[in-house]
Amino acid sequence: NALAIARDFASDLPAIRGLLVGDLRAAFDGDPAANNYPEILLGYPGMTAIIHHRLAHSLYGLGATLVARLIADIVHSKTGIDIHPAADIGPSFFIDHGTGVVIGETTVIGERVRLYQAVTLGARHFPTDAEGAIIKGAPRHPVIEDDVVIYAGATILGRITVGKGSTIGGNVWITRDVPPGTRISQAKEQRE
C-alpha cells in the first residue's frame, strides 16, 4: 500500500506544481509589496503554508493521513497558519501575512480567493449522533466561492456559503450565508 501511495503521489506532483504556479502568481499580483517570485517563495509564510498544504492534501486523499497531518503541523509551527490537510482549496489561492489563519477540515475554497492574517474558517458546532458522539468528517466548515477576499480577523463559522465576488471586512463574525457580490464590514461609529 505504501508503494501505491508513493507512486500515486509522484503522479500527482505535476498537477500540484501547476496549482502552485497559480498560487505564486496570485501572491505576486495580489501584493503590491511583492517584488519578485523568489522573494515570495522564500519569504512569504502564506506561500510556505500553501506549498505544504498542496502536498499534504494529496497525501491525505491517498490515505496517508498521518503523514499529511504531520506536514500540516510542521508548517503550522513554522508559519502560524493552520490548514487541515483535508480542506479543499482551489487554484490561485493567496494568504497575505497569514499568522493566525485557521482553515478547518471540511472547508471548501474556490478559485482566486485571498485571505489575510487571523482569518478563521471554522465550525460553529459539531454534529452528533443519537448517543451524543461527534460525527467525524461531517461538513461543518464554510464554503468560500470564487473571487472572495476576506480581511484580517474575520471569523466565518459553520457550513455556510460566502458567495462569489464577496468582500468580507476585518474583525467581523459571520454565521449565515453571504450572497454573491456582498460587501460586509463592521458597523460604523454613530455620533449623536
C-alpha positions as CSV (number, residue, x, y, z in Angstrom):
1,N,0.0,0.0,0.0
2,A,2.8,2.4,0.8
3,L,4.3,1.8,-2.6
4,A,1.0,2.5,-4.3
5,I,0.6,5.7,-2.3
6,A,4.2,6.8,-3.2
7,R,3.5,6.0,-6.9
8,D,0.2,7.9,-6.9
9,F,1.7,10.9,-5.0
10,A,4.5,11.1,-7.6
11,S,1.9,11.1,-10.4
12,D,0.1,14.0,-8.6
13,L,3.2,16.2,-8.4
14,P,2.9,17.8,-11.9
15,A,-0.7,18.9,-11.1
16,I,0.4,20.2,-7.7
17,R,3.2,22.1,-9.4
18,G,0.6,23.7,-11.7
19,L,-1.5,24.8,-8.8
20,L,1.5,26.2,-7.0
21,V,2.4,28.3,-10.1
22,G,-1.1,29.8,-10.0
23,D,-0.8,30.4,-6.2
24,L,2.6,32.1,-6.8
25,R,1.1,34.4,-9.4
26,A,-1.8,35.2,-7.2
27,A,0.6,36.3,-4.5
28,F,2.6,38.4,-6.9
29,D,-0.5,40.0,-8.4
30,G,-2.3,40.4,-5.1
31,D,0.5,42.0,-3.0
32,P,1.9,45.4,-4.1
33,A,4.9,44.8,-1.8
34,A,5.9,41.7,-3.8
35,N,9.0,42.5,-5.8
36,N,9.7,39.1,-7.4
37,Y,8.8,35.4,-7.3
38,P,11.8,34.2,-5.4
39,E,11.0,36.6,-2.6
40,I,7.5,35.1,-2.3
41,L,8.7,31.5,-2.5
42,L,11.4,32.0,0.2
43,G,10.0,34.7,2.4
44,Y,6.2,34.6,2.5
45,P,4.7,32.4,5.2
46,G,1.4,32.2,3.3
47,M,3.2,30.7,0.3
48,T,5.1,28.3,2.5
49,A,1.8,27.1,4.1
50,I,0.1,26.7,0.7
51,I,3.0,24.7,-0.7
52,H,2.9,22.3,2.3
53,H,-0.9,22.2,2.1
54,R,-1.0,21.2,-1.5
55,L,1.4,18.3,-0.8
56,A,-0.4,17.3,2.4
57,H,-3.8,17.4,0.7
58,S,-2.7,15.0,-1.9
59,L,-1.2,12.6,0.7
60,Y,-4.4,12.9,2.8
61,G,-6.5,12.0,-0.2
62,L,-4.3,9.0,-1.0
63,G,-4.8,7.6,2.6
64,A,-1.5,8.8,4.1
65,T,-3.5,10.8,6.7
66,L,-0.9,10.7,9.5
67,V,1.9,11.9,7.2
68,A,-0.4,14.7,5.9
69,R,-1.3,15.8,9.5
70,L,2.4,15.8,10.4
71,I,3.2,18.0,7.4
72,A,0.4,20.4,8.4
73,D,1.7,20.5,12.0
74,I,5.2,21.3,10.9
75,V,4.1,24.2,8.7
76,H,1.8,25.4,11.4
77,S,4.7,25.5,13.8
78,K,6.8,27.4,11.2
79,T,4.2,29.9,9.9
80,G,1.4,30.2,12.5
81,I,-1.0,29.1,9.7
82,D,-3.2,26.1,10.5
83,I,-4.7,24.4,7.5
84,H,-6.3,20.9,7.9
85,P,-4.9,18.7,5.1
86,A,-8.4,17.7,4.0
87,A,-9.5,21.3,3.3
88,D,-10.3,21.6,-0.4
89,I,-8.6,24.7,-1.8
90,G,-9.0,25.9,-5.3
91,P,-6.3,27.4,-7.6
92,S,-4.8,30.9,-7.4
93,F,-5.1,31.0,-3.6
94,F,-3.2,33.7,-1.6
95,I,-2.7,34.2,2.1
96,D,-1.2,37.6,2.8
97,H,0.8,37.8,6.1
98,G,-1.1,34.8,7.4
99,T,-0.3,34.5,11.1
100,G,-3.3,33.1,12.9
101,V,-5.2,31.8,9.9
102,V,-7.2,28.7,10.6
103,I,-8.8,26.6,7.8
104,G,-10.9,23.7,9.1
105,E,-11.1,20.1,7.7
106,T,-14.3,20.4,5.6
107,T,-13.7,23.9,4.3
108,V,-14.1,24.3,0.5
109,I,-12.4,27.3,-1.1
110,G,-12.9,28.3,-4.7
111,E,-10.6,30.0,-7.2
112,R,-8.8,33.3,-6.7
113,V,-9.6,33.6,-3.0
114,R,-7.4,35.9,-0.8
115,L,-7.2,35.7,3.0
116,Y,-5.4,38.0,5.4
117,Q,-4.0,37.3,8.9
118,A,-6.1,35.9,11.7
119,V,-8.9,34.7,9.5
120,T,-10.8,31.7,10.9
121,L,-12.8,29.4,8.6
122,G,-14.2,27.2,11.4
123,A,-17.0,25.1,12.7
124,R,-19.9,26.7,14.6
125,H,-20.9,23.4,16.3
126,F,-20.2,19.7,15.9
127,P,-22.9,17.4,14.6
128,T,-23.5,14.4,16.9
129,D,-25.2,11.0,16.6
130,A,-28.1,9.7,18.7
131,E,-25.7,8.9,21.6
132,G,-24.1,12.3,21.5
133,A,-20.8,11.3,19.9
134,I,-19.3,13.7,17.4
135,I,-19.8,12.6,13.8
136,K,-16.4,12.6,12.2
137,G,-16.0,14.3,8.8
138,A,-19.4,15.8,8.7
139,P,-19.5,19.1,6.7
140,R,-19.2,21.8,9.3
141,H,-16.9,24.5,7.8
142,P,-17.6,27.3,5.3
143,V,-17.7,27.1,1.6
144,I,-15.9,30.2,0.1
145,E,-16.8,30.7,-3.5
146,D,-14.6,32.2,-6.3
147,D,-13.1,35.7,-6.2
148,V,-13.7,36.3,-2.4
149,V,-11.4,38.5,-0.3
150,I,-11.5,38.0,3.5
151,Y,-9.7,40.7,5.6
152,A,-7.8,40.4,8.8
153,G,-9.5,39.0,11.9
154,A,-12.7,37.8,10.1
155,T,-14.3,34.7,11.7
156,I,-16.6,32.7,9.4
157,L,-18.2,29.7,11.2
158,G,-20.4,26.8,10.2
159,R,-21.4,25.2,6.9
160,I,-22.4,28.4,5.3
161,T,-21.5,29.8,1.9
162,V,-19.8,33.1,1.1
163,G,-20.9,33.9,-2.4
164,K,-18.8,34.6,-5.4
165,G,-17.1,38.0,-5.5
166,S,-17.9,39.0,-2.0
167,T,-15.6,41.0,0.3
168,I,-15.6,40.3,4.0
169,G,-14.2,43.1,6.1
170,G,-11.8,42.8,9.1
171,N,-12.9,41.6,12.5
172,V,-16.4,40.5,11.5
173,W,-18.2,37.4,12.8
174,I,-20.3,35.6,10.2
175,T,-22.6,32.6,10.8
176,R,-25.1,33.0,7.9
177,D,-24.8,32.7,4.1
178,V,-23.4,35.7,2.3
179,P,-25.0,36.3,-1.1
180,P,-22.7,36.7,-4.1
181,G,-21.2,40.2,-4.6
182,T,-21.8,41.3,-1.0
183,R,-19.5,43.6,1.0
184,I,-19.6,43.1,4.7
185,S,-17.9,45.4,7.2
186,Q,-18.2,46.4,10.9
187,A,-20.9,48.9,11.8
188,K,-19.6,52.5,11.6
189,E,-19.4,54.6,14.8
190,Q,-22.5,56.7,15.1
191,R,-22.5,60.1,17.0
192,E,-25.5,61.9,18.2
